[in-house]
Amino acid sequence: MTDLTPLAARLNGCADLYTALRQACTGLSAAPDIAALIAATDPATRARLAQVDAGLLAAIARKVTQGEAVPGATRLRAALATLPVHPLFLPDPATAPGMALPTTGARPDMPAFSDAAFDAWFARHQARGIRYGFGLYGENRTVYATPQFADAASSERRTIHLGIDVFAPAGTPVHAPLPGRVAHLTYNADPLDYGHTLILEHDLDGTRFFTLYGHLAATLPSLHPTATVAAGQIIAHLGDWPENGGWAPHIHFQIITDLLATSGNFFGVGHASLMDVWSDISPDANLLMRLPAHSFTV
């Protein structure tokens, strides 16, 4: 077995273990065994790393040593961009009237998505003909700069949004964009979590990937773990407060290439300093939604 003691010593006592792991793996020809590396660290560092998703640590090591956090991520992104898909909603958000809903101040009168006042604000725009509102992939959201989105490896919060949000009335049907099977059905009850959550598993010529649907209603129609779904099938409905985690009615739609060490839930936001890693794990969901560029600009 490879002696990982010198590598572990480069992590011991570091304030930012993600950066330390990147630096320690630089120059290696292969990613180290993460479980063995953690075991080789000192007790304090080992206790911190034990609280971190081991799959994420392995992905960081692969990004440094192999160029991809998830093997085949680049090839999968290219394939998803041309894959035939069914719209997530009808009418198709790509052609129906919609508006960008950035959280960074471009709409200064817009209440926060977690503020009950958002419903009335968005209803006024719907009365003028807007069908959908869009939350942006890759956006830095200060709402996530709370202890709930911290971890033991770094003081950096996870604030970068890894999915696309689509706002529409509660109860709006959600359609499967691709055929697949149910990997997880979960109620994630923490405030500002997903609420009712569905994760589908897909196979593309032998490459496995996942799609996540968060903030759903409890009425998940005829679904159970391992159930198969067809493209275009109604798989869920948008949830209302508070069953959807405490948000205005919308869906968080996300592509996932590797579920890491999670089960029934997944990171909806990532670290800004790790976006080269997170973008391999959760590429832009617009690869499947196909929204035009103006959907994301004010």
N, C-alpha and C positions, 0 to 999 in steps of 0.2 A: 504494500500500500504506500502511496506517495506521502511523504512527510509534509503535512500542511502547517506545521508549527511556524515556520518563517512567514507564511502568508497570513496566518491568524494573528501574528504579532503586529502586522500592519493595520489590523482592525482594532486591536485592544485599546480602549480608552478614547477612541475618536468620537467627537461630538456628532459628526455626520457620517454614519456608517455606509450610506449609499455611495457617497463620494470616495470614501476609503476603499470600498469594494472595487469600484471602478479602477482606482489607481493601483490596487494590489493585483488586479487581473491584467493590467496593461503589460503586453509583451509575452503573455502566456500563449501557448499553442492550442490549448483547449480549456474549456471552463472547468473549474474545480468542482468536486462533489460538495454541494452546499451543506448537506447534513454533516459530513465529516469536517468541513471547515468550521461550522458553528461549534461542533464538539471540541475543536482544538483551541477555541478562544478562551480567554480568562472568564471566571464565573460571572462578573458583572456584564461583560460584553455578551456572553452567551445568554444571559437572562434577557437582555434587550432584544437580541436577534430572535429569541424564541417567540417574541410577541409580533414578529413581522412575518408576512406571507413568504414562506420559503420559495414558492414558485416565482415570486417577484425577484428575489435575490438571485435565483438561477437565471432568470431572464436578463438581469443586468450583466451577469458574468458572460452569458452567451453574446450579448450585444458587443461587449468589449472584445471578446476572443474570436467570434465568428461573424460579426457584422450584422446579425439579425437576432433580436431578442427571442423570436419564435421562428424556428426553421421553416422556410417556405413562405414567410409573411409577404415578401415582395411579390412573389409569383401569385399568391392568393389575391392580393390587392388588384393586380392587373386582371385576373380572371373575373373578380366580382364586378369590375367596372363595365364588363360587356355581357354579363349573365342576364338572361331574360328574367324579369321580376314582375310581380303583381303589386300594384300600389298598396301602401299600408292602410290607406283610407279611400273611400269613395265619396265624392269625386276625388280624383288624384290630386294631392297637394302640389304636384309639379305643374299643374295647369290651372288650378282653381285660385281665386284671389287670396293672397296671403300677405303677411307682414312680418318683417324681422323684429325680434324682441330682444335686442342686446341688453345685458344687465350693467353695462359699463357707462351709462349716463347719456347715451344718444337719444333716449326718450325720457327726458327729465321728469315728466308727469306720470310715468309708469310705476305703479306700486310693485313691490317685490312679489315674486311668484308665490311666496308663502304668506302674503298679506291678503286677508279676505277681501280687501278693497280692489284687488286685481280683477275679480269677476265683473264688477260693474264697469270698470275701466275698459276691459276687453269687450264687454257686451256693447258698449257704445261704438266701438270700431266694427263689430259684427253687424250692427244696425245700418252701417254705411256700406255693407257689402263684403267685408272681409270674412273669409271662411276659416282660415287657419292662422295661427301665430307660430313662429319658428324660433326656438332657442338654439344657440350656435354651438357647434363642435369646436373644441380648442379654445373656448372663451375662458378667461381668468375671472372667476366669480368670487367676490369677497364674502358672499354668504357662507362659503365653505371654510372660511378662516376661523374655525372654532375648534375646541378640543376634540369634538367628535371625528374630525378629519385629520387628526394628528396620529403619529405612530412613534414607536420607541426608538427607531433608528435615526431620526433626524428631527430637528425643530421645525422643519419646513412642513407646512400644511399641504394637503392635497386640494388644490383649488381649480385645476384645469378640467373643464367639462369634456367627458369622453364620449358623449352621445349627441344626438339631435333631439330636441324637444319639439313636439307638435301639440299646440293648444287648440282644443275644440271642446264642445259641450260634453259634460258628463254623460255617459251612456253611449257615446259614439262608437260604432263597431270598429274593431281592429282586424285587419286581414293579414294572413301569413304572406310574406313576400316571396317565399320559397317553400318547396316541400321540405319536411323534416320530421323530427320526432321530439316529444316533450322530454327535456332533460331534467328540468326542475320546475315545480310549482310551489311557491313559498309566500308566506305573509311576513314581510320584514317590517316589524311594528315600531321601530325606533322613530322618534320625531325626525322629519326631514330625510327619512329613508324612502325606499321604494313602495312601501305598502304591499299590495298584492303584486307579485312578480312572476313572470313566465320567462323561462329560458328554453329556446329550441336548439336542437343540435341538427346540423346539416352536413351532408357529404357532397363534395365536389370532386369527382374523379379520384376518390380515395383520400382527399384532404378534408379533415374534419374541422368545422368551425361552428360558432354559435351566434344566435341573435338574442338579445335581451329586451324585454318589454316591461317597463316599470310604471307604477302609479295606476294600476288597473282596478276595475271594480271586482267585487267578490264573485260575480257571475262569469266564471271562466267556463264557456259552454262545452260540455261533454269531453273535457280534457282530463287526463290522468297521466302519471309518469309512464313513459315509454309509448304513449299514444302517438300515432302518426298523424300528420296534418298535410293537407294539399295546398299548393300555392293558390291564394285567393280565398281560402277557407276563413270564416270568421273565427278567430281564436280568443277574443277578449273584447271588453268594452272599457272605455275610459272611466276611471273611478272618480268619485267626488270626495270632498273633505268629509271626514278625516281618514277614510279607509285607504287613501292613496299616499299616506305618509305626511299629510298636512300641507298639500299644495293645491293651487288652482288646477282644475281638470286639464290634464295633458298626458302625453306618453313620453317617456324617456326611451328612445330606441338606440341600441348600441350593438355594434359588431364586436365579437370577441374571438380571437384566434387561439387562446389558451386560457382556460378557467383557473390557472395557477393552482393554489391550494384551497380555493373557495368551494362552497357547496350551497346552492340555493340563493346566493347573493353574489354580487360582484362589484368591484370598484367602479363607481360612476364618475369619479373625478380622480385625477392623477397629479403628481408633483411636476411643477414647471421644469425643474432641473432634470427630470427623467422623461421628458416628452419624446425623446428619440426611442426610448424603450416602450413607453405606453402606446405610441403610435403604431408599433409593431403588434402589440397585444390587442389594441382597440383602434383599428384604422377608422377613418372618417366614415360615418354611417351614410353619408351622401353617396357613397359607392353604390348603395342599393336604393336610396330614395330618389336620386336623380333630380333634385331640386335645382332650378336655375340659379345662377349666381346672385341675381337681384333679390332672391328670397332671404338673403342674409345681410342685406344692406338697408340702411334707413334713407 
